Amino acid sequence: MGDGVEATATGRSGSPRAAGGYGPGSPAGTAVAAEPYPPLGPEPAAGAYPPLAAGTADLAGLAQRYGLAVSGARPSLADYARQVWGRRHFIRTFASSKLAAQYTTARLGQVWQVVTPLINAAVYFLIFGVLLGTHRGIDNYIAYLCVGVFLFNFTQQAVQAGTRSIPNNLTLIRALHFPRASLPVAATISQLQQLVLSMLVLSGIVLVTGEPLTWRWLLILPSILLQTIFNAGLVMIVARLAAKTTDLAQLVPFVMRVWMYLSGVFYSTGVVAAHAPHLVVTALNWNPAYVFISLMRHSLMTSVPAHDLPGHLWVKAAAWALIVGAGGFAFFWHAEEEYGRG
């Protein structure tokens, strides 16, 4: 063989492989001995993997044979819920950053979170309270109106943000793997953060207009919690629909405006109930927006006694939160694999 040094090793396939080579710095034509490759492991035992169907070589069969899973496949509903909970820190941070970025170009910044519903309340007071006289029969109309405007604004803004939660974040969806429900949930949390600040102003309005501070104020927290769960479910429903039909974002504001007019935001539904058919009264009393607004009015205002409100408000609120919250989550989860495609 001349001056070269030759060594061979036989692998599992039976073909020899050279163990010699040219080391760095070796003179040209000089072969240096190299360490042999470590021996390969034994072949898997017969029947270790399920065999492919005769005559097929499809990818699904190969994946099954070697225990591979589809990337981005929809997990079970329980696993999906755990994944969303595992991203709770991301959801909170994402919601806060969206809220901070919302008013970066405005001189007043996040003050608009409070100013906007206050201006709306002033406009509604002028139109409905003064011009149309819907304040009749309501002892503290200013507080009554403000509670309705602030609480309905919470749901309205969350739903409108939900219609944009998927289309506006397609780059993030296509770049990273995470449960897509994190985006509509973050939209809800962002509006909840705005509501917390608004509630401080609302509480001041209620106190200034003559309402006392009572133990019923403790009911504010469970009331907001139930409404937040309801909002999250509703936001996930519209988020899935808007992901496929982007024009829905243009339609939602009109739907929300009609819903507001039917929710007793600036009038007492008792006046309507006195002249409306029983079916209409029942629909108004089960209107989820009206239910949550009534709970907050009863919690903050002694001038709105329980006998002036529909019965079983807490049962209705819990039912709406459970049905829409859980149903919206399952509805959104069912299309998990479709978001960001196309």
MODELLER restraints for C-alpha pairs under 7 A, 6 or more apart:
rsr = mdl.restraints
at = mdl.atoms
rsr.add(forms.Gaussian(group=physical.xy_distance, feature=features.Distance(at['CA:4:A'], at['CA:30:A']), mean=6.51, stdev=0.5))
rsr.add(forms.Gaussian(group=physical.xy_distance, feature=features.Distance(at['CA:4:A'], at['CA:31:A']), mean=5.39, stdev=0.5))
rsr.add(forms.Gaussian(group=physical.xy_distance, feature=features.Distance(at['CA:5:A'], at['CA:31:A']), mean=6.17, stdev=0.5))
rsr.add(forms.Gaussian(group=physical.xy_distance, feature=features.Distance(at['CA:5:A'], at['CA:32:A']), mean=6.92, stdev=0.5))
rsr.add(forms.Gaussian(group=physical.xy_distance, feature=features.Distance(at['CA:5:A'], at['CA:33:A']), mean=6.84, stdev=0.5))
rsr.add(forms.Gaussian(group=physical.xy_distance, feature=features.Distance(at['CA:6:A'], at['CA:20:A']), mean=6.14, stdev=0.5))
rsr.add(forms.Gaussian(group=physical.xy_distance, feature=features.Distance(at['CA:7:A'], at['CA:18:A']), mean=6.22, stdev=0.5))
rsr.add(forms.Gaussian(group=physical.xy_distance, feature=features.Distance(at['CA:7:A'], at['CA:19:A']), mean=5.31, stdev=0.5))
rsr.add(forms.Gaussian(group=physical.xy_distance, feature=features.Distance(at['CA:7:A'], at['CA:20:A']), mean=6.30, stdev=0.5))
rsr.add(forms.Gaussian(group=physical.xy_distance, feature=features.Distance(at['CA:8:A'], at['CA:16:A']), mean=5.89, stdev=0.5))
rsr.add(forms.Gaussian(group=physical.xy_distance, feature=features.Distance(at['CA:8:A'], at['CA:17:A']), mean=5.69, stdev=0.5))
rsr.add(forms.Gaussian(group=physical.xy_distance, feature=features.Distance(at['CA:8:A'], at['CA:18:A']), mean=5.10, stdev=0.5))
rsr.add(forms.Gaussian(group=physical.xy_distance, feature=features.Distance(at['CA:8:A'], at['CA:19:A']), mean=5.69, stdev=0.5))
rsr.add(forms.Gaussian(group=physical.xy_distance, feature=features.Distance(at['CA:9:A'], at['CA:16:A']), mean=5.41, stdev=0.5))
rsr.add(forms.Gaussian(group=physical.xy_distance, feature=features.Distance(at['CA:9:A'], at['CA:17:A']), mean=5.66, stdev=0.5))
rsr.add(forms.Gaussian(group=physical.xy_distance, feature=features.Distance(at['CA:10:A'], at['CA:16:A']), mean=4.61, stdev=0.5))
rsr.add(forms.Gaussian(group=physical.xy_distance, feature=features.Distance(at['CA:10:A'], at['CA:17:A']), mean=6.60, stdev=0.5))
rsr.add(forms.Gaussian(group=physical.xy_distance, feature=features.Distance(at['CA:11:A'], at['CA:39:A']), mean=6.86, stdev=0.5))
rsr.add(forms.Gaussian(group=physical.xy_distance, feature=features.Distance(at['CA:12:A'], at['CA:40:A']), mean=6.67, stdev=0.5))
rsr.add(forms.Gaussian(group=physical.xy_distance, feature=features.Distance(at['CA:19:A'], at['CA:33:A']), mean=6.53, stdev=0.5))
rsr.add(forms.Gaussian(group=physical.xy_distance, feature=features.Distance(at['CA:19:A'], at['CA:34:A']), mean=5.29, stdev=0.5))
rsr.add(forms.Gaussian(group=physical.xy_distance, feature=features.Distance(at['CA:19:A'], at['CA:35:A']), mean=6.58, stdev=0.5))
rsr.add(forms.Gaussian(group=physical.xy_distance, feature=features.Distance(at['CA:19:A'], at['CA:36:A']), mean=5.60, stdev=0.5))
rsr.add(forms.Gaussian(group=physical.xy_distance, feature=features.Distance(at['CA:20:A'], at['CA:31:A']), mean=6.24, stdev=0.5))
rsr.add(forms.Gaussian(group=physical.xy_distance, feature=features.Distance(at['CA:20:A'], at['CA:32:A']), mean=5.70, stdev=0.5))
rsr.add(forms.Gaussian(group=physical.xy_distance, feature=features.Distance(at['CA:20:A'], at['CA:33:A']), mean=4.71, stdev=0.5))
rsr.add(forms.Gaussian(group=physical.xy_distance, feature=features.Distance(at['CA:20:A'], at['CA:34:A']), mean=5.22, stdev=0.5))
rsr.add(forms.Gaussian(group=physical.xy_distance, feature=features.Distance(at['CA:21:A'], at['CA:31:A']), mean=5.56, stdev=0.5))
rsr.add(forms.Gaussian(group=physical.xy_distance, feature=features.Distance(at['CA:21:A'], at['CA:32:A']), mean=5.65, stdev=0.5))
rsr.add(forms.Gaussian(group=physical.xy_distance, feature=features.Distance(at['CA:21:A'], at['CA:33:A']), mean=6.67, stdev=0.5))
rsr.add(forms.Gaussian(group=physical.xy_distance, feature=features.Distance(at['CA:21:A'], at['CA:34:A']), mean=6.67, stdev=0.5))
rsr.add(forms.Gaussian(group=physical.xy_distance, feature=features.Distance(at['CA:22:A'], at['CA:30:A']), mean=6.87, stdev=0.5))
rsr.add(forms.Gaussian(group=physical.xy_distance, feature=features.Distance(at['CA:22:A'], at['CA:31:A']), mean=5.44, stdev=0.5))
rsr.add(forms.Gaussian(group=physical.xy_distance, feature=features.Distance(at['CA:22:A'], at['CA:32:A']), mean=5.88, stdev=0.5))
rsr.add(forms.Gaussian(group=physical.xy_distance, feature=features.Distance(at['CA:23:A'], at['CA:32:A']), mean=6.31, stdev=0.5))
rsr.add(forms.Gaussian(group=physical.xy_distance, feature=features.Distance(at['CA:49:A'], at['CA:65:A']), mean=5.59, stdev=0.5))
rsr.add(forms.Gaussian(group=physical.xy_distance, feature=features.Distance(at['CA:50:A'], at['CA:65:A']), mean=5.59, stdev=0.5))
rsr.add(forms.Gaussian(group=physical.xy_distance, feature=features.Distance(at['CA:51:A'], at['CA:65:A']), mean=6.89, stdev=0.5))
rsr.add(forms.Gaussian(group=physical.xy_distance, feature=features.Distance(at['CA:52:A'], at['CA:61:A']), mean=6.03, stdev=0.5))
rsr.add(forms.Gaussian(group=physical.xy_distance, feature=features.Distance(at['CA:63:A'], at['CA:69:A']), mean=6.65, stdev=0.5))
rsr.add(forms.Gaussian(group=physical.xy_distance, feature=features.Distance(at['CA:72:A'], at['CA:337:A']), mean=6.60, stdev=0.5))
rsr.add(forms.Gaussian(group=physical.xy_distance, feature=features.Distance(at['CA:73:A'], at['CA:337:A']), mean=6.29, stdev=0.5))
rsr.add(forms.Gaussian(group=physical.xy_distance, feature=features.Distance(at['CA:74:A'], at['CA:336:A']), mean=6.02, stdev=0.5))
rsr.add(forms.Gaussian(group=physical.xy_distance, feature=features.Distance(at['CA:74:A'], at['CA:337:A']), mean=5.93, stdev=0.5))
rsr.add(forms.Gaussian(group=physical.xy_distance, feature=features.Distance(at['CA:83:A'], at['CA:179:A']), mean=6.53, stdev=0.5))
rsr.add(forms.Gaussian(group=physical.xy_distance, feature=features.Distance(at['CA:84:A'], at['CA:179:A']), mean=5.99, stdev=0.5))
rsr.add(forms.Gaussian(group=physical.xy_distance, feature=features.Distance(at['CA:84:A'], at['CA:181:A']), mean=6.98, stdev=0.5))
rsr.add(forms.Gaussian(group=physical.xy_distance, feature=features.Distance(at['CA:84:A'], at['CA:182:A']), mean=6.19, stdev=0.5))
rsr.add(forms.Gaussian(group=physical.xy_distance, feature=features.Distance(at['CA:91:A'], at['CA:182:A']), mean=5.96, stdev=0.5))
rsr.add(forms.Gaussian(group=physical.xy_distance, feature=features.Distance(at['CA:91:A'], at['CA:186:A']), mean=5.12, stdev=0.5))
rsr.add(forms.Gaussian(group=physical.xy_distance, feature=features.Distance(at['CA:92:A'], at['CA:186:A']), mean=6.62, stdev=0.5))
rsr.add(forms.Gaussian(group=physical.xy_distance, feature=features.Distance(at['CA:94:A'], at['CA:186:A']), mean=6.51, stdev=0.5))
rsr.add(forms.Gaussian(group=physical.xy_distance, feature=features.Distance(at['CA:95:A'], at['CA:186:A']), mean=4.87, stdev=0.5))
rsr.add(forms.Gaussian(group=physical.xy_distance, feature=features.Distance(at['CA:95:A'], at['CA:187:A']), mean=6.25, stdev=0.5))
rsr.add(forms.Gaussian(group=physical.xy_distance, feature=features.Distance(at['CA:95:A'], at['CA:189:A']), mean=6.10, stdev=0.5))
rsr.add(forms.Gaussian(group=physical.xy_distance, feature=features.Distance(at['CA:95:A'], at['CA:190:A']), mean=4.69, stdev=0.5))
rsr.add(forms.Gaussian(group=physical.xy_distance, feature=features.Distance(at['CA:96:A'], at['CA:190:A']), mean=6.24, stdev=0.5))
rsr.add(forms.Gaussian(group=physical.xy_distance, feature=features.Distance(at['CA:99:A'], at['CA:190:A']), mean=5.96, stdev=0.5))
rsr.add(forms.Gaussian(group=physical.xy_distance, feature=features.Distance(at['CA:103:A'], at['CA:109:A']), mean=4.87, stdev=0.5))
rsr.add(forms.Gaussian(group=physical.xy_distance, feature=features.Distance(at['CA:103:A'], at['CA:110:A']), mean=5.78, stdev=0.5))
rsr.add(forms.Gaussian(group=physical.xy_distance, feature=features.Distance(at['CA:113:A'], at['CA:194:A']), mean=6.17, stdev=0.5))
rsr.add(forms.Gaussian(group=physical.xy_distance, feature=features.Distance(at['CA:114:A'], at['CA:198:A']), mean=5.44, stdev=0.5))
rsr.add(forms.Gaussian(group=physical.xy_distance, feature=features.Distance(at['CA:117:A'], at['CA:149:A']), mean=6.62, stdev=0.5))
rsr.add(forms.Gaussian(group=physical.xy_distance, feature=features.Distance(at['CA:117:A'], at['CA:150:A']), mean=6.12, stdev=0.5))
rsr.add(forms.Gaussian(group=physical.xy_distance, feature=features.Distance(at['CA:121:A'], at['CA:145:A']), mean=6.68, stdev=0.5))
rsr.add(forms.Gaussian(group=physical.xy_distance, feature=features.Distance(at['CA:121:A'], at['CA:146:A']), mean=5.84, stdev=0.5))
rsr.add(forms.Gaussian(group=physical.xy_distance, feature=features.Distance(at['CA:121:A'], at['CA:149:A']), mean=6.21, stdev=0.5))
rsr.add(forms.Gaussian(group=physical.xy_distance, feature=features.Distance(at['CA:128:A'], at['CA:134:A']), mean=5.58, stdev=0.5))
rsr.add(forms.Gaussian(group=physical.xy_distance, feature=features.Distance(at['CA:128:A'], at['CA:266:A']), mean=6.85, stdev=0.5))
rsr.add(forms.Gaussian(group=physical.xy_distance, feature=features.Distance(at['CA:129:A'], at['CA:135:A']), mean=5.02, stdev=0.5))
rsr.add(forms.Gaussian(group=physical.xy_distance, feature=features.Distance(at['CA:134:A'], at['CA:267:A']), mean=5.42, stdev=0.5))
rsr.add(forms.Gaussian(group=physical.xy_distance, feature=features.Distance(at['CA:135:A'], at['CA:141:A']), mean=5.82, stdev=0.5))
rsr.add(forms.Gaussian(group=physical.xy_distance, feature=features.Distance(at['CA:135:A'], at['CA:267:A']), mean=6.64, stdev=0.5))
rsr.add(forms.Gaussian(group=physical.xy_distance, feature=features.Distance(at['CA:139:A'], at['CA:303:A']), mean=6.34, stdev=0.5))
rsr.add(forms.Gaussian(group=physical.xy_distance, feature=features.Distance(at['CA:140:A'], at['CA:303:A']), mean=6.84, stdev=0.5))
rsr.add(forms.Gaussian(group=physical.xy_distance, feature=features.Distance(at['CA:143:A'], at['CA:205:A']), mean=6.53, stdev=0.5))
rsr.add(forms.Gaussian(group=physical.xy_distance, feature=features.Distance(at['CA:143:A'], at['CA:206:A']), mean=5.30, stdev=0.5))
rsr.add(forms.Gaussian(group=physical.xy_distance, feature=features.Distance(at['CA:143:A'], at['CA:209:A']), mean=6.79, stdev=0.5))
rsr.add(forms.Gaussian(group=physical.xy_distance, feature=features.Distance(at['CA:144:A'], at['CA:297:A']), mean=6.85, stdev=0.5))
rsr.add(forms.Gaussian(group=physical.xy_distance, feature=features.Distance(at['CA:145:A'], at['CA:265:A']), mean=6.28, stdev=0.5))
rsr.add(forms.Gaussian(group=physical.xy_distance, feature=features.Distance(at['CA:145:A'], at['CA:266:A']), mean=5.25, stdev=0.5))
rsr.add(forms.Gaussian(group=physical.xy_distance, feature=features.Distance(at['CA:147:A'], at['CA:293:A']), mean=6.97, stdev=0.5))
rsr.add(forms.Gaussian(group=physical.xy_distance, feature=features.Distance(at['CA:147:A'], at['CA:297:A']), mean=6.49, stdev=0.5))
rsr.add(forms.Gaussian(group=physical.xy_distance, feature=features.Distance(at['CA:148:A'], at['CA:265:A']), mean=4.48, stdev=0.5))
rsr.add(forms.Gaussian(group=physical.xy_distance, feature=features.Distance(at['CA:148:A'], at['CA:266:A']), mean=6.86, stdev=0.5))
rsr.add(forms.Gaussian(group=physical.xy_distance, feature=features.Distance(at['CA:148:A'], at['CA:293:A']), mean=5.70, stdev=0.5))
rsr.add(forms.Gaussian(group=physical.xy_distance, feature=features.Distance(at['CA:149:A'], at['CA:265:A']), mean=6.16, stdev=0.5))
rsr.add(forms.Gaussian(group=physical.xy_distance, feature=features.Distance(at['CA:151:A'], at['CA:293:A']), mean=6.06, stdev=0.5))
rsr.add(forms.Gaussian(group=physical.xy_distance, feature=features.Distance(at['CA:152:A'], at['CA:289:A']), mean=6.64, stdev=0.5))
rsr.add(forms.Gaussian(group=physical.xy_distance, feature=features.Distance(at['CA:154:A'], at['CA:191:A']), mean=6.25, stdev=0.5))
rsr.add(forms.Gaussian(group=physical.xy_distance, feature=features.Distance(at['CA:154:A'], at['CA:195:A']), mean=6.43, stdev=0.5))
rsr.add(forms.Gaussian(group=physical.xy_distance, feature=features.Distance(at['CA:155:A'], at['CA:231:A']), mean=6.00, stdev=0.5))
rsr.add(forms.Gaussian(group=physical.xy_distance, feature=features.Distance(at['CA:156:A'], at['CA:256:A']), mean=6.34, stdev=0.5))
rsr.add(forms.Gaussian(group=physical.xy_distance, feature=features.Distance(at['CA:157:A'], at['CA:191:A']), mean=6.81, stdev=0.5))
rsr.add(forms.Gaussian(group=physical.xy_distance, feature=features.Distance(at['CA:158:A'], at['CA:187:A']), mean=6.26, stdev=0.5))
rsr.add(forms.Gaussian(group=physical.xy_distance, feature=features.Distance(at['CA:158:A'], at['CA:188:A']), mean=5.32, stdev=0.5))
rsr.add(forms.Gaussian(group=physical.xy_distance, feature=features.Distance(at['CA:158:A'], at['CA:191:A']), mean=5.80, stdev=0.5))
rsr.add(forms.Gaussian(group=physical.xy_distance, feature=features.Distance(at['CA:158:A'], at['CA:231:A']), mean=6.86, stdev=0.5))
rsr.add(forms.Gaussian(group=physical.xy_distance, feature=features.Distance(at['CA:158:A'], at['CA:235:A']), mean=6.59, stdev=0.5))
rsr.add(forms.Gaussian(group=physical.xy_distance, feature=features.Distance(at['CA:159:A'], at['CA:234:A']), mean=6.95, stdev=0.5))
rsr.add(forms.Gaussian(group=physical.xy_distance, feature=features.Distance(at['CA:159:A'], at['CA:235:A']), mean=5.07, stdev=0.5))
rsr.add(forms.Gaussian(group=physical.xy_distance, feature=features.Distance(at['CA:160:A'], at['CA:249:A']), mean=6.97, stdev=0.5))
rsr.add(forms.Gaussian(group=physical.xy_distance, feature=features.Distance(at['CA:160:A'], at['CA:252:A']), mean=6.75, stdev=0.5))
rsr.add(forms.Gaussian(group=physical.xy_distance, feature=features.Distance(at['CA:161:A'], at['CA:187:A']), mean=5.98, stdev=0.5))
rsr.add(forms.Gaussian(group=physical.xy_distance, feature=features.Distance(at['CA:162:A'], at['CA:184:A']), mean=5.41, stdev=0.5))
rsr.add(forms.Gaussian(group=physical.xy_distance, feature=features.Distance(at['CA:162:A'], at['CA:187:A']), mean=6.13, stdev=0.5))
rsr.add(forms.Gaussian(group=physical.xy_distance, feature=features.Distance(at['CA:162:A'], at['CA:235:A']), mean=4.96, stdev=0.5))
rsr.add(forms.Gaussian(group=physical.xy_distance, feature=features.Distance(at['CA:162:A'], at['CA:236:A']), mean=6.87, stdev=0.5))
rsr.add(forms.Gaussian(group=physical.xy_distance, feature=features.Distance(at['CA:162:A'], at['CA:238:A']), mean=6.36, stdev=0.5))
rsr.add(forms.Gaussian(group=physical.xy_distance, feature=features.Distance(at['CA:162:A'], at['CA:239:A']), mean=5.12, stdev=0.5))
rsr.add(forms.Gaussian(group=physical.xy_distance, feature=features.Distance(at['CA:163:A'], at['CA:238:A']), mean=5.76, stdev=0.5))
rsr.add(forms.Gaussian(group=physical.xy_distance, feature=features.Distance(at['CA:163:A'], at['CA:239:A']), mean=4.90, stdev=0.5))
rsr.add(forms.Gaussian(group=physical.xy_distance, feature=features.Distance(at['CA:163:A'], at['CA:242:A']), mean=5.29, stdev=0.5))
rsr.add(forms.Gaussian(group=physical.xy_distance, feature=features.Distance(at['CA:163:A'], at['CA:249:A']), mean=5.49, stdev=0.5))
rsr.add(forms.Gaussian(group=physical.xy_distance, feature=features.Distance(at['CA:165:A'], at['CA:183:A']), mean=5.76, stdev=0.5))
rsr.add(forms.Gaussian(group=physical.xy_distance, feature=features.Distance(at['CA:165:A'], at['CA:184:A']), mean=5.68, stdev=0.5))
rsr.add(forms.Gaussian(group=physical.xy_distance, feature=features.Distance(at['CA:165:A'], at['CA:187:A']), mean=6.93, stdev=0.5))
rsr.add(forms.Gaussian(group=physical.xy_distance, feature=features.Distance(at['CA:165:A'], at['CA:239:A']), mean=6.46, stdev=0.5))
rsr.add(forms.Gaussian(group=physical.xy_distance, feature=features.Distance(at['CA:166:A'], at['CA:239:A']), mean=6.50, stdev=0.5))
rsr.add(forms.Gaussian(group=physical.xy_distance, feature=features.Distance(at['CA:166:A'], at['CA:243:A']), mean=5.79, stdev=0.5))
rsr.add(forms.Gaussian(group=physical.xy_distance, feature=features.Distance(at['CA:167:A'], at['CA:243:A']), mean=6.02, stdev=0.5))
rsr.add(forms.Gaussian(group=physical.xy_distance, feature=features.Distance(at['CA:170:A'], at['CA:340:A']), mean=5.56, stdev=0.5))
rsr.add(forms.Gaussian(group=physical.xy_distance, feature=features.Distance(at['CA:173:A'], at['CA:340:A']), mean=6.01, stdev=0.5))
rsr.add(forms.Gaussian(group=physical.xy_distance, feature=features.Distance(at['CA:174:A'], at['CA:340:A']), mean=6.06, stdev=0.5))
rsr.add(forms.Gaussian(group=physical.xy_distance, feature=features.Distance(at['CA:180:A'], at['CA:336:A']), mean=6.73, stdev=0.5))
rsr.add(forms.Gaussian(group=physical.xy_distance, feature=features.Distance(at['CA:184:A'], at['CA:235:A']), mean=6.04, stdev=0.5))
rsr.add(forms.Gaussian(group=physical.xy_distance, feature=features.Distance(at['CA:184:A'], at['CA:236:A']), mean=5.67, stdev=0.5))
rsr.add(forms.Gaussian(group=physical.xy_distance, feature=features.Distance(at['CA:184:A'], at['CA:239:A']), mean=6.60, stdev=0.5))
rsr.add(forms.Gaussian(group=physical.xy_distance, feature=features.Distance(at['CA:185:A'], at['CA:232:A']), mean=5.86, stdev=0.5))
rsr.add(forms.Gaussian(group=physical.xy_distance, feature=features.Distance(at['CA:188:A'], at['CA:231:A']), mean=6.75, stdev=0.5))
rsr.add(forms.Gaussian(group=physical.xy_distance, feature=features.Distance(at['CA:188:A'], at['CA:232:A']), mean=5.70, stdev=0.5))
rsr.add(forms.Gaussian(group=physical.xy_distance, feature=features.Distance(at['CA:211:A'], at['CA:301:A']), mean=5.84, stdev=0.5))
rsr.add(forms.Gaussian(group=physical.xy_distance, feature=features.Distance(at['CA:211:A'], at['CA:302:A']), mean=6.56, stdev=0.5))
rsr.add(forms.Gaussian(group=physical.xy_distance, feature=features.Distance(at['CA:216:A'], at['CA:299:A']), mean=4.88, stdev=0.5))
rsr.add(forms.Gaussian(group=physical.xy_distance, feature=features.Distance(at['CA:216:A'], at['CA:300:A']), mean=6.84, stdev=0.5))
rsr.add(forms.Gaussian(group=physical.xy_distance, feature=features.Distance(at['CA:217:A'], at['CA:299:A']), mean=5.21, stdev=0.5))
rsr.add(forms.Gaussian(group=physical.xy_distance, feature=features.Distance(at['CA:217:A'], at['CA:300:A']), mean=5.71, stdev=0.5))
rsr.add(forms.Gaussian(group=physical.xy_distance, feature=features.Distance(at['CA:219:A'], at['CA:299:A']), mean=5.86, stdev=0.5))
rsr.add(forms.Gaussian(group=physical.xy_distance, feature=features.Distance(at['CA:220:A'], at['CA:296:A']), mean=6.40, stdev=0.5))
rsr.add(forms.Gaussian(group=physical.xy_distance, feature=features.Distance(at['CA:220:A'], at['CA:299:A']), mean=6.25, stdev=0.5))
rsr.add(forms.Gaussian(group=physical.xy_distance, feature=features.Distance(at['CA:223:A'], at['CA:292:A']), mean=6.91, stdev=0.5))
rsr.add(forms.Gaussian(group=physical.xy_distance, feature=features.Distance(at['CA:223:A'], at['CA:295:A']), mean=6.59, stdev=0.5))
rsr.add(forms.Gaussian(group=physical.xy_distance, feature=features.Distance(at['CA:223:A'], at['CA:296:A']), mean=6.74, stdev=0.5))
rsr.add(forms.Gaussian(group=physical.xy_distance, feature=features.Distance(at['CA:226:A'], at['CA:317:A']), mean=6.62, stdev=0.5))
rsr.add(forms.Gaussian(group=physical.xy_distance, feature=features.Distance(at['CA:226:A'], at['CA:318:A']), mean=6.43, stdev=0.5))
rsr.add(forms.Gaussian(group=physical.xy_distance, feature=features.Distance(at['CA:226:A'], at['CA:321:A']), mean=5.59, stdev=0.5))
rsr.add(forms.Gaussian(group=physical.xy_distance, feature=features.Distance(at['CA:227:A'], at['CA:292:A']), mean=6.47, stdev=0.5))
rsr.add(forms.Gaussian(group=physical.xy_distance, feature=features.Distance(at['CA:227:A'], at['CA:321:A']), mean=6.68, stdev=0.5))
rsr.add(forms.Gaussian(group=physical.xy_distance, feature=features.Distance(at['CA:229:A'], at['CA:321:A']), mean=5.46, stdev=0.5))
rsr.add(forms.Gaussian(group=physical.xy_distance, feature=features.Distance(at['CA:229:A'], at['CA:325:A']), mean=5.41, stdev=0.5))
rsr.add(forms.Gaussian(group=physical.xy_distance, feature=features.Distance(at['CA:230:A'], at['CA:320:A']), mean=6.40, stdev=0.5))
rsr.add(forms.Gaussian(group=physical.xy_distance, feature=features.Distance(at['CA:230:A'], at['CA:321:A']), mean=4.26, stdev=0.5))
rsr.add(forms.Gaussian(group=physical.xy_distance, feature=features.Distance(at['CA:230:A'], at['CA:324:A']), mean=5.64, stdev=0.5))
rsr.add(forms.Gaussian(group=physical.xy_distance, feature=features.Distance(at['CA:230:A'], at['CA:325:A']), mean=5.06, stdev=0.5))
rsr.add(forms.Gaussian(group=physical.xy_distance, feature=features.Distance(at['CA:232:A'], at['CA:325:A']), mean=6.21, stdev=0.5))
rsr.add(forms.Gaussian(group=physical.xy_distance, feature=features.Distance(at['CA:233:A'], at['CA:324:A']), mean=5.11, stdev=0.5))
rsr.add(forms.Gaussian(group=physical.xy_distance, feature=features.Distance(at['CA:233:A'], at['CA:325:A']), mean=3.86, stdev=0.5))
rsr.add(forms.Gaussian(group=physical.xy_distance, feature=features.Distance(at['CA:233:A'], at['CA:326:A']), mean=6.58, stdev=0.5))
rsr.add(forms.Gaussian(group=physical.xy_distance, feature=features.Distance(at['CA:233:A'], at['CA:327:A']), mean=6.78, stdev=0.5))
rsr.add(forms.Gaussian(group=physical.xy_distance, feature=features.Distance(at['CA:233:A'], at['CA:328:A']), mean=4.16, stdev=0.5))
rsr.add(forms.Gaussian(group=physical.xy_distance, feature=features.Distance(at['CA:233:A'], at['CA:329:A']), mean=5.80, stdev=0.5))
rsr.add(forms.Gaussian(group=physical.xy_distance, feature=features.Distance(at['CA:234:A'], at['CA:324:A']), mean=6.26, stdev=0.5))
rsr.add(forms.Gaussian(group=physical.xy_distance, feature=features.Distance(at['CA:234:A'], at['CA:328:A']), mean=6.00, stdev=0.5))
rsr.add(forms.Gaussian(group=physical.xy_distance, feature=features.Distance(at['CA:236:A'], at['CA:328:A']), mean=5.53, stdev=0.5))
rsr.add(forms.Gaussian(group=physical.xy_distance, feature=features.Distance(at['CA:236:A'], at['CA:329:A']), mean=6.34, stdev=0.5))
rsr.add(forms.Gaussian(group=physical.xy_distance, feature=features.Distance(at['CA:236:A'], at['CA:332:A']), mean=5.74, stdev=0.5))
rsr.add(forms.Gaussian(group=physical.xy_distance, feature=features.Distance(at['CA:237:A'], at['CA:328:A']), mean=5.17, stdev=0.5))
rsr.add(forms.Gaussian(group=physical.xy_distance, feature=features.Distance(at['CA:237:A'], at['CA:331:A']), mean=6.54, stdev=0.5))
rsr.add(forms.Gaussian(group=physical.xy_distance, feature=features.Distance(at['CA:237:A'], at['CA:332:A']), mean=6.23, stdev=0.5))
rsr.add(forms.Gaussian(group=physical.xy_distance, feature=features.Distance(at['CA:240:A'], at['CA:332:A']), mean=5.75, stdev=0.5))
rsr.add(forms.Gaussian(group=physical.xy_distance, feature=features.Distance(at['CA:242:A'], at['CA:248:A']), mean=5.57, stdev=0.5))
rsr.add(forms.Gaussian(group=physical.xy_distance, feature=features.Distance(at['CA:242:A'], at['CA:249:A']), mean=6.73, stdev=0.5))
rsr.add(forms.Gaussian(group=physical.xy_distance, feature=features.Distance(at['CA:243:A'], at['CA:339:A']), mean=6.95, stdev=0.5))
rsr.add(forms.Gaussian(group=physical.xy_distance, feature=features.Distance(at['CA:263:A'], at['CA:287:A']), mean=6.76, stdev=0.5))
rsr.add(forms.Gaussian(group=physical.xy_distance, feature=features.Distance(at['CA:263:A'], at['CA:289:A']), mean=5.93, stdev=0.5))
rsr.add(forms.Gaussian(group=physical.xy_distance, feature=features.Distance(at['CA:263:A'], at['CA:290:A']), mean=4.74, stdev=0.5))
rsr.add(forms.Gaussian(group=physical.xy_distance, feature=features.Distance(at['CA:264:A'], at['CA:290:A']), mean=6.22, stdev=0.5))
rsr.add(forms.Gaussian(group=physical.xy_distance, feature=features.Distance(at['CA:273:A'], at['CA:281:A']), mean=5.46, stdev=0.5))
rsr.add(forms.Gaussian(group=physical.xy_distance, feature=features.Distance(at['CA:285:A'], at['CA:310:A']), mean=6.12, stdev=0.5))
rsr.add(forms.Gaussian(group=physical.xy_distance, feature=features.Distance(at['CA:288:A'], at['CA:320:A']), mean=6.65, stdev=0.5))
rsr.add(forms.Gaussian(group=physical.xy_distance, feature=features.Distance(at['CA:291:A'], at['CA:313:A']), mean=6.26, stdev=0.5))
rsr.add(forms.Gaussian(group=physical.xy_distance, feature=features.Distance(at['CA:291:A'], at['CA:317:A']), mean=6.32, stdev=0.5))
rsr.add(forms.Gaussian(group=physical.xy_distance, feature=features.Distance(at['CA:292:A'], at['CA:317:A']), mean=6.57, stdev=0.5))
rsr.add(forms.Gaussian(group=physical.xy_distance, feature=features.Distance(at['CA:295:A'], at['CA:313:A']), mean=6.89, stdev=0.5))
rsr.add(forms.Gaussian(group=physical.xy_distance, feature=features.Distance(at['CA:297:A'], at['CA:304:A']), mean=6.58, stdev=0.5))
rsr.add(forms.Gaussian(group=physical.xy_distance, feature=features.Distance(at['CA:298:A'], at['CA:304:A']), mean=5.63, stdev=0.5))
rsr.add(forms.Gaussian(group=physical.xy_distance, feature=features.Distance(at['CA:298:A'], at['CA:305:A']), mean=6.48, stdev=0.5))
rsr.add(forms.Gaussian(group=physical.xy_distance, feature=features.Distance(at['CA:298:A'], at['CA:306:A']), mean=6.77, stdev=0.5))
